[in-house]
Amino acid sequence: MRKSVFILIITFLIQSCGEKLDMSQFPVNDPPTVIGDTVYIPIQPVLTGFNEPSDIYIGHEPVIYIADKGNNRIVQMDMAGAVISYSNFILRPKKIAQDRNYDLLVIASVIDTIPPNILDTVDAVFRYKLFQNGGILAGVNPAITFKSNQPTPIPGDHGNFTGIATFRNNYYLVCRSGRNNQSLIDPDNAIFKINRFDNTQPVPERLSGFEVTGQGLMSLQEISGIVTFPYSDNDIIYIQKSPNAAFKVQWCIYDEIDGIYLPKFQPGGVDLLRNGLLVEPSDICLDRFNNIYITDSYKDSLYRFNSQGKLIPGSFGGRGTSLTQFLSPGGVAHFYKTLYICDTGNNRILRFRLSTDIN
């Protein structure tokens, strides 16, 4: 009942802040871009007014959230692209997720003390409780749930948080990447699972079955994004951009008997694992058929794979400023036949209406 009221409030606010439009009604001033059997129709107008937008997330309301990194804020928009509100100041936000309670989880920076008593910036996970504020982001003071310098179990600065995703049971994952991976009990490279109560004491749970170095199928080297599935409380896909990582993408399934993660795919005939196809993947998302969309900031491109790991029509890009080109693209999101891409280097959000949405 509470969630139903919340959705009604959000709907009212969206309609108040900007007329809710059918995406198909947007003016299209450019001819469709045909790529294989998929037609991408750029949606006008391009969303601008950002400074280094690093991530985009479609909430469960649905509402669009953008990590406007260079402007130190989160932008909340309706599905037509009209601004609903802005967050209070938050230092360099870079990744966004949302749980089923409509709480927004954001990775950003905070000034804190690291050994030996030095003030520095560390990464932190912020939780915004939107329900209590009627779904509006503006004015919400977030709580810090997890910082990169807290004991896990060894205290100290352990690197950067580089990805966040939620499960349907409101547990969430935080990816960490760092240089110190010699410790057998607390290497920097890790994926942590945190319960819905933000309990990280005495230490958050570390997912098992992964290699913190090397070129194996389950290596964790410079993880740059992670995604979960709406039907599972365990399975994940993560991406890594380290030049030392042989496999840039890995779909992992949970082995409940041994309590560890295992790779879904093995090399050979799986494009998702093809060496050299991706160089520096920056973000990942899924559509309702589990087609996989990955942005590559080095290649300035978007890649599309099916649920079997095969590269399928729908990859495009190249460096530039046209409506189908990018400059160091970051976040990517998909919602009802529409693809959203943070064109980070060009300080804009590009949207594409997909003419096909089949597996």
Number of C-alpha atoms within 10 A of each C-alpha: 6 8 13 9 12 20 19 14 17 21 17 11 16 22 15 11 14 16 13 15 13 9 18 12 8 14 11 14 11 11 9 16 15 14 12 10 11 18 17 23 22 24 23 16 14 13 15 12 12 21 18 24 33 30 29 27 25 22 19 14 18 17 19 23 25 25 30 28 22 16 18 21 23 27 22 24 21 25 20 16 20 17 16 22 17 19 18 16 13 21 19 22 28 28 28 26 24 23 19 16 17 21 21 21 24 24 28 27 23 20 12 14 15 17 11 7 8 9 11 13 17 21 26 23 25 24 21 21 20 20 20 11 13 15 21 20 23 16 13 17 16 20 13 17 15 21 22 24 21 18 17 21 13 14 13 15 21 26 18 24 30 24 26 26 23 25 24 16 14 19 18 22 24 22 24 25 25 19 13 14 16 11 10 7 10 17 21 24 26 26 25 19 23 22 16 14 9 16 14 18 13 9 14 19 16 17 15 15 17 20 15 23 17 13 16 13 23 22 23 29 28 27 29 26 26 26 23 22 19 13 9 13 16 17 19 20 20 24 27 28 24 17 14 14 23 19 26 30 26 24 23 21 17 20 14 9 6 9 11 14 20 18 17 15 17 11 12 9 11 14 17 27 22 18 13 10 15 24 18 21 28 26 32 26 24 23 21 15 11 14 20 24 21 27 30 25 25 17 19 22 24 26 21 21 22 20 15 14 21 17 19 17 16 19 17 18 19 16 17 14 12 9 17 19 19 29 23 24 35 31 29 27 22 21 17 11 17 20 20 21 26 31 27 23 20 19 20 21 26 23 26 22 22 17 15 12 14 11 12
